[in-house]
Amino acid sequence: MNVAIVTDSTAYLPQSFVADHGIQVVPLHVVIGGTEFSEGVDVSTAEVAVALRSFRPVSTSRPSPQAFLEAYEKAAAAQADAIVSVHISADMSSTVESAHLAAQQSPVPVTVVDSRSLGMAMGYGVVSGAEAAAKGASAEDVAGVVLSRSVGSKVVFYVDTLEHLRRGGRIGSASAFLGSALAIKPILELADGHIRPLEKVRTSARALARLEEIAVTAAEGMEHGVDIAVHHLDSATRAEDLAARLRERVPTAHEVVVVELGAVVGAHVGPGTLAVAVSPRTA
């Protein structure tokens, strides 16, 4: 069976990964000051960071069902017998809904997967799914591989302020108030598709140290080794430093990559964000 893989831009897959595995990426949209852009196509994360720092209105929206249908038709034209379409957690975006609507009109069967994740936690699941598909796995098996790796990943992140998450409705306003009032630097995690508070520390240096420790501990519990992605928005130096430390401290890491967050997630977490995704490998 020839199974094609489609995902969305919030996987933040490096272009080399996309090309090597023949993955189609459908962009989400970001609106800056009333103008809509396609993530990864005609807007940079730097532009989003500048807009957020200057308090210009920034919002995001899902792809249209038509955009997914065009991707599915392209896959079918390339002789795909089935498609596995993998997307950002349904609790954070209605992207999955657009994919389901498009799947009803697709010329070949589409299995839509809610990854319960985002970023490279989802991205590594997509890559593993593409590798399984290349070996002839069925669409059902490919979807299982994708979901297993995505939900098995540990995702923790630090934000300079909870205000952007509060504005986007991704975290309760009470938590945002406490964070600003007490000068707390929050560490959050992605758990079952939701963002939730994990720890509260007093300084950004301590927060970054805790990100490192949490990632190291998570990797120790993954018996077949891991891949690690360090995400950032407008904080490249800190991300590279963290990645270098993780390369030294996690001998089971097959790779540690630094990947900038795109415009859509960046609009919700804000400049200065650092995140670590520890993704389990399989036997």
VOTIMI-298477 format. One record per residue (C-alpha): residue number from 1; x, y, z. Coordinates in nm, 3 decimals. Layout:
<sites>
<seq:NUM	px:X	py:Y	pz:Z>
...
</sites>
This chain:
<sites>
<seq:1	px:0.000	py:0.000	pz:0.000>
<seq:2	px:0.120	py:0.350	pz:-0.087>
<seq:3	px:0.032	py:0.574	pz:0.210>
<seq:4	px:0.097	py:0.949	pz:0.181>
<seq:5	px:0.159	py:1.173	pz:0.482>
<seq:6	px:0.007	py:1.518	pz:0.523>
<seq:7	px:0.062	py:1.742	pz:0.825>
<seq:8	px:0.029	py:2.108	pz:0.913>
<seq:9	px:0.284	py:2.383	pz:0.966>
<seq:10	px:0.276	py:2.362	pz:1.347>
<seq:11	px:0.490	py:2.046	pz:1.328>
<seq:12	px:0.777	py:2.286	pz:1.252>
<seq:13	px:0.961	py:2.017	pz:1.061>
<seq:14	px:1.294	py:2.131	pz:0.915>
<seq:15	px:1.270	py:2.149	pz:0.538>
<seq:16	px:1.522	py:1.867	pz:0.500>
<seq:17	px:1.290	py:1.634	pz:0.695>
<seq:18	px:0.997	py:1.729	pz:0.471>
<seq:19	px:1.195	py:1.670	pz:0.152>
<seq:20	px:1.357	py:1.345	pz:0.264>
<seq:21	px:1.026	py:1.185	pz:0.357>
<seq:22	px:0.795	py:1.335	pz:0.094>
<seq:23	px:0.567	py:1.498	pz:0.350>
<seq:24	px:0.306	py:1.755	pz:0.247>
<seq:25	px:0.267	py:2.051	pz:0.485>
<seq:26	px:-0.049	py:2.262	pz:0.491>
<seq:27	px:0.008	py:2.604	pz:0.652>
<seq:28	px:-0.198	py:2.759	pz:0.927>
<seq:29	px:-0.254	py:3.134	pz:0.912>
<seq:30	px:-0.144	py:3.427	pz:1.126>
<seq:31	px:-0.310	py:3.768	pz:1.114>
<seq:32	px:-0.094	py:4.070	pz:1.199>
<seq:33	px:-0.264	py:4.407	pz:1.217>
<seq:34	px:-0.552	py:4.282	pz:1.003>
<seq:35	px:-0.337	py:4.125	pz:0.728>
<seq:36	px:-0.344	py:3.745	pz:0.691>
<seq:37	px:-0.030	py:3.546	pz:0.615>
<seq:38	px:0.045	py:3.176	pz:0.563>
<seq:39	px:0.285	py:3.031	pz:0.817>
<seq:40	px:0.616	py:2.929	pz:0.666>
<seq:41	px:0.525	py:3.090	pz:0.334>
<seq:42	px:0.503	py:3.468	pz:0.355>
<seq:43	px:0.561	py:3.562	pz:0.719>
<seq:44	px:0.863	py:3.512	pz:0.941>
<seq:45	px:0.878	py:3.446	pz:1.313>
<seq:46	px:1.087	py:3.762	pz:1.345>
<seq:47	px:0.795	py:3.966	pz:1.210>
<seq:48	px:0.563	py:3.806	pz:1.465>
<seq:49	px:0.809	py:3.877	pz:1.747>
<seq:50	px:0.832	py:4.244	pz:1.644>
<seq:51	px:0.453	py:4.271	pz:1.627>
<seq:52	px:0.410	py:4.116	pz:1.971>
<seq:53	px:0.675	py:4.337	pz:2.128>
<seq:54	px:0.507	py:4.646	pz:1.982>
<seq:55	px:0.160	py:4.527	pz:2.093>
<seq:56	px:0.020	py:4.506	pz:1.741>
<seq:57	px:-0.284	py:4.275	pz:1.717>
<seq:58	px:-0.179	py:3.918	pz:1.631>
<seq:59	px:-0.419	py:3.626	pz:1.590>
<seq:60	px:-0.419	py:3.285	pz:1.422>
<seq:61	px:-0.657	py:3.071	pz:1.220>
<seq:62	px:-0.678	py:2.719	pz:1.085>
<seq:63	px:-0.636	py:2.615	pz:0.721>
<seq:64	px:-0.954	py:2.588	pz:0.518>
<seq:65	px:-1.096	py:2.247	pz:0.429>
<seq:66	px:-1.022	py:2.337	pz:0.068>
<seq:67	px:-0.650	py:2.367	pz:0.146>
<seq:68	px:-0.651	py:2.014	pz:0.286>
<seq:69	px:-0.857	py:1.881	pz:-0.002>
<seq:70	px:-0.602	py:2.018	pz:-0.248>
<seq:71	px:-0.325	py:1.839	pz:-0.055>
<seq:72	px:-0.522	py:1.515	pz:-0.060>
<seq:73	px:-0.593	py:1.545	pz:-0.432>
<seq:74	px:-0.223	py:1.605	pz:-0.494>
<seq:75	px:-0.134	py:1.290	pz:-0.300>
<seq:76	px:-0.392	py:1.088	pz:-0.491>
<seq:77	px:-0.257	py:1.218	pz:-0.822>
<seq:78	px:0.087	py:1.095	pz:-0.710>
<seq:79	px:-0.059	py:0.743	pz:-0.680>
<seq:80	px:-0.130	py:0.735	pz:-0.306>
<seq:81	px:-0.379	py:0.463	pz:-0.211>
<seq:82	px:-0.448	py:0.623	pz:0.128>
<seq:83	px:-0.350	py:0.928	pz:0.329>
<seq:84	px:-0.266	py:0.980	pz:0.696>
<seq:85	px:-0.322	py:1.345	pz:0.792>
<seq:86	px:-0.159	py:1.446	pz:1.122>
<seq:87	px:-0.241	py:1.767	pz:1.309>
<seq:88	px:-0.200	py:1.989	pz:1.611>
<seq:89	px:-0.404	py:1.897	pz:1.920>
<seq:90	px:-0.774	py:1.959	pz:1.871>
<seq:91	px:-0.779	py:2.125	pz:2.212>
<seq:92	px:-0.551	py:2.398	pz:2.080>
<seq:93	px:-0.677	py:2.446	pz:1.725>
<seq:94	px:-0.970	py:2.348	pz:1.504>
<seq:95	px:-0.728	py:2.238	pz:1.230>
<seq:96	px:-0.832	py:1.874	pz:1.279>
<seq:97	px:-1.191	py:1.973	pz:1.203>
<seq:98	px:-1.088	py:2.121	pz:0.867>
<seq:99	px:-0.899	py:1.800	pz:0.786>
<seq:100	px:-1.205	py:1.587	pz:0.869>
<seq:101	px:-1.427	py:1.801	pz:0.645>
<seq:102	px:-1.182	py:1.769	pz:0.357>
<seq:103	px:-1.144	py:1.395	pz:0.412>
<seq:104	px:-1.514	py:1.349	pz:0.327>
<seq:105	px:-1.442	py:1.468	pz:-0.029>
<seq:106	px:-1.098	py:1.313	pz:-0.078>
<seq:107	px:-1.054	py:1.084	pz:-0.381>
<seq:108	px:-0.874	py:0.831	pz:-0.157>
<seq:109	px:-0.936	py:0.732	pz:0.207>
<seq:110	px:-0.794	py:0.970	pz:0.468>
<seq:111	px:-0.716	py:0.882	pz:0.829>
<seq:112	px:-0.707	py:1.204	pz:1.032>
<seq:113	px:-0.488	py:1.192	pz:1.343>
<seq:114	px:-0.522	py:1.433	pz:1.633>
<seq:115	px:-0.162	py:1.419	pz:1.756>
<seq:116	px:-0.255	py:1.564	pz:2.098>
<seq:117	px:0.066	py:1.760	pz:2.054>
<seq:118	px:0.245	py:2.020	pz:1.846>
<seq:119	px:0.593	py:2.120	pz:1.731>
<seq:120	px:0.856	py:1.853	pz:1.686>
<seq:121	px:0.679	py:1.625	pz:1.934>
<seq:122	px:0.424	py:1.594	pz:1.654>
<seq:123	px:0.691	py:1.631	pz:1.388>
<seq:124	px:0.892	py:1.330	pz:1.500>
<seq:125	px:0.569	py:1.129	pz:1.502>
<seq:126	px:0.508	py:1.238	pz:1.144>
<seq:127	px:0.860	py:1.131	pz:1.044>
<seq:128	px:0.816	py:0.789	pz:1.205>
<seq:129	px:0.485	py:0.752	pz:1.025>
<seq:130	px:0.649	py:0.837	pz:0.693>
<seq:131	px:0.922	py:0.580	pz:0.760>
<seq:132	px:0.657	py:0.316	pz:0.835>
<seq:133	px:0.469	py:0.408	pz:0.519>
<seq:134	px:0.786	py:0.374	pz:0.313>
<seq:135	px:0.813	py:0.015	pz:0.439>
<seq:136	px:0.462	py:-0.064	pz:0.318>
<seq:137	px:0.262	py:-0.026	pz:0.641>
<seq:138	px:-0.114	py:0.018	pz:0.618>
<seq:139	px:-0.276	py:0.353	pz:0.688>
<seq:140	px:-0.406	py:0.219	pz:1.020>
<seq:141	px:-0.060	py:0.108	pz:1.126>
<seq:142	px:0.099	py:0.435	pz:1.012>
<seq:143	px:-0.155	py:0.632	pz:1.215>
<seq:144	px:-0.079	py:0.416	pz:1.518>
<seq:145	px:0.295	py:0.482	pz:1.485>
<seq:146	px:0.235	py:0.856	pz:1.456>
<seq:147	px:0.008	py:0.878	pz:1.757>
<seq:148	px:0.222	py:0.654	pz:1.977>
<seq:149	px:0.533	py:0.864	pz:1.926>
<seq:150	px:0.351	py:1.196	pz:1.948>
<seq:151	px:0.174	py:1.127	pz:2.277>
<seq:152	px:0.480	py:0.950	pz:2.416>
<seq:153	px:0.689	py:1.265	pz:2.389>
<seq:154	px:0.768	py:1.494	pz:2.680>
<seq:155	px:0.716	py:1.863	pz:2.603>
<seq:156	px:0.811	py:2.135	pz:2.850>
<seq:157	px:0.854	py:2.504	pz:2.790>
<seq:158	px:0.936	py:2.837	pz:2.945>
<seq:159	px:0.771	py:3.165	pz:2.855>
<seq:160	px:0.885	py:3.512	pz:2.953>
<seq:161	px:0.524	py:3.601	pz:3.030>
<seq:162	px:0.193	py:3.416	pz:3.044>
<seq:163	px:0.014	py:3.715	pz:2.894>
<seq:164	px:0.020	py:3.588	pz:2.535>
<seq:165	px:-0.120	py:3.250	pz:2.639>
<seq:166	px:-0.388	py:3.423	pz:2.845>
<seq:167	px:-0.493	py:3.643	pz:2.554>
<seq:168	px:-0.520	py:3.341	pz:2.328>
<seq:169	px:-0.726	py:3.147	pz:2.581>
<seq:170	px:-0.462	py:2.877	pz:2.621>
<seq:171	px:-0.425	py:2.915	pz:2.996>
<seq:172	px:-0.644	py:3.050	pz:3.273>
<seq:173	px:-0.635	py:3.420	pz:3.355>
<seq:174	px:-0.571	py:3.343	pz:3.722>
<seq:175	px:-0.240	py:3.179	pz:3.636>
<seq:176	px:-0.142	py:3.478	pz:3.425>
<seq:177	px:-0.220	py:3.712	pz:3.711>
<seq:178	px:-0.015	py:3.514	pz:3.962>
<seq:179	px:0.278	py:3.493	pz:3.724>
<seq:180	px:0.298	py:3.867	pz:3.674>
<seq:181	px:0.212	py:3.969	pz:4.030>
<seq:182	px:0.472	py:3.749	pz:4.195>
<seq:183	px:0.741	py:3.782	pz:3.927>
<seq:184	px:0.719	py:3.407	pz:3.874>
<seq:185	px:0.889	py:3.250	pz:3.572>
<seq:186	px:0.655	py:2.970	pz:3.466>
<seq:187	px:0.750	py:2.627	pz:3.337>
<seq:188	px:0.463	py:2.464	pz:3.154>
<seq:189	px:0.405	py:2.129	pz:2.992>
<seq:190	px:0.192	py:1.985	pz:2.718>
<seq:191	px:-0.017	py:1.702	pz:2.862>
<seq:192	px:-0.287	py:1.519	pz:2.663>
<seq:193	px:-0.320	py:1.807	pz:2.422>
<seq:194	px:-0.346	py:2.076	pz:2.689>
<seq:195	px:-0.101	py:2.334	pz:2.821>
<seq:196	px:-0.080	py:2.326	pz:3.197>
<seq:197	px:0.147	py:2.474	pz:3.465>
<seq:198	px:0.426	py:2.243	pz:3.579>
<seq:199	px:0.651	py:2.449	pz:3.807>
<seq:200	px:0.700	py:2.809	pz:3.920>
<seq:201	px:1.050	py:2.947	pz:3.969>
<seq:202	px:1.183	py:3.292	pz:4.046>
<seq:203	px:1.434	py:3.362	pz:3.770>
<seq:204	px:1.471	py:3.290	pz:3.401>
<seq:205	px:1.810	py:3.127	pz:3.464>
<seq:206	px:1.650	py:2.885	pz:3.709>
<seq:207	px:1.368	py:2.814	pz:3.465>
<seq:208	px:1.610	py:2.722	pz:3.188>
<seq:209	px:1.807	py:2.500	pz:3.426>
<seq:210	px:1.485	py:2.320	pz:3.516>
<seq:211	px:1.399	py:2.271	pz:3.148>
<seq:212	px:1.734	py:2.100	pz:3.108>
<seq:213	px:1.687	py:1.877	pz:3.414>
<seq:214	px:1.335	py:1.776	pz:3.314>
<seq:215	px:1.451	py:1.686	pz:2.963>
<seq:216	px:1.743	py:1.480	pz:3.092>
<seq:217	px:1.515	py:1.291	pz:3.332>
<seq:218	px:1.255	py:1.228	pz:3.061>
<seq:219	px:1.520	py:1.086	pz:2.827>
<seq:220	px:1.639	py:0.844	pz:3.095>
<seq:221	px:1.296	py:0.681	pz:3.097>
<seq:222	px:1.286	py:0.612	pz:2.721>
<seq:223	px:1.453	py:0.276	pz:2.672>
<seq:224	px:1.526	py:0.285	pz:2.299>
<seq:225	px:1.682	py:0.630	pz:2.289>
<seq:226	px:1.539	py:0.966	pz:2.195>
<seq:227	px:1.542	py:1.254	pz:1.955>
<seq:228	px:1.536	py:1.601	pz:2.109>
<seq:229	px:1.422	py:1.930	pz:1.961>
<seq:230	px:1.486	py:2.264	pz:2.130>
<seq:231	px:1.234	py:2.518	pz:2.007>
<seq:232	px:1.259	py:2.893	pz:2.055>
<seq:233	px:1.109	py:3.223	pz:1.952>
<seq:234	px:1.353	py:3.512	pz:1.920>
<seq:235	px:1.596	py:3.341	pz:2.159>
<seq:236	px:1.845	py:3.159	pz:1.937>
<seq:237	px:2.151	py:3.192	pz:2.161>
<seq:238	px:1.979	py:3.049	pz:2.465>
<seq:239	px:1.837	py:2.767	pz:2.251>
<seq:240	px:2.178	py:2.676	pz:2.108>
<seq:241	px:2.332	py:2.680	pz:2.456>
<seq:242	px:2.060	py:2.453	pz:2.592>
<seq:243	px:2.096	py:2.215	pz:2.297>
<seq:244	px:2.470	py:2.193	pz:2.350>
<seq:245	px:2.421	py:2.099	pz:2.716>
<seq:246	px:2.164	py:1.835	pz:2.626>
<seq:247	px:2.400	py:1.681	pz:2.371>
<seq:248	px:2.655	py:1.640	pz:2.648>
<seq:249	px:2.414	py:1.509	pz:2.910>
<seq:250	px:2.188	py:1.276	pz:2.708>
<seq:251	px:2.402	py:0.995	pz:2.562>
<seq:252	px:2.091	py:0.817	pz:2.431>
<seq:253	px:1.999	py:1.112	pz:2.206>
<seq:254	px:2.029	py:1.022	pz:1.838>
<seq:255	px:2.001	py:1.389	pz:1.754>
<seq:256	px:1.945	py:1.723	pz:1.926>
<seq:257	px:1.819	py:1.990	pz:1.686>
<seq:258	px:1.735	py:2.357	pz:1.733>
<seq:259	px:1.413	py:2.456	pz:1.557>
<seq:260	px:1.261	py:2.801	pz:1.566>
<seq:261	px:0.893	py:2.814	pz:1.652>
<seq:262	px:0.679	py:2.939	pz:1.369>
<seq:263	px:0.445	py:3.233	pz:1.358>
<seq:264	px:0.131	py:3.054	pz:1.475>
<seq:265	px:0.257	py:2.903	pz:1.800>
<seq:266	px:0.486	py:3.201	pz:1.845>
<seq:267	px:0.185	py:3.432	pz:1.847>
<seq:268	px:0.049	py:3.248	pz:2.152>
<seq:269	px:0.366	py:3.200	pz:2.357>
<seq:270	px:0.552	py:3.522	pz:2.280>
<seq:271	px:0.916	py:3.622	pz:2.228>
<seq:272	px:1.176	py:3.465	pz:2.455>
<seq:273	px:1.001	py:3.128	pz:2.468>
<seq:274	px:1.213	py:2.813	pz:2.493>
<seq:275	px:1.068	py:2.464	pz:2.465>
<seq:276	px:1.210	py:2.113	pz:2.468>
<seq:277	px:1.049	py:1.811	pz:2.303>
<seq:278	px:1.196	py:1.474	pz:2.404>
<seq:279	px:1.065	py:1.216	pz:2.159>
<seq:280	px:1.103	py:0.841	pz:2.217>
<seq:281	px:1.251	py:0.617	pz:1.953>
<seq:282	px:1.111	py:0.267	pz:1.903>
<seq:283	px:1.300	py:-0.060	pz:1.889>
</sites>
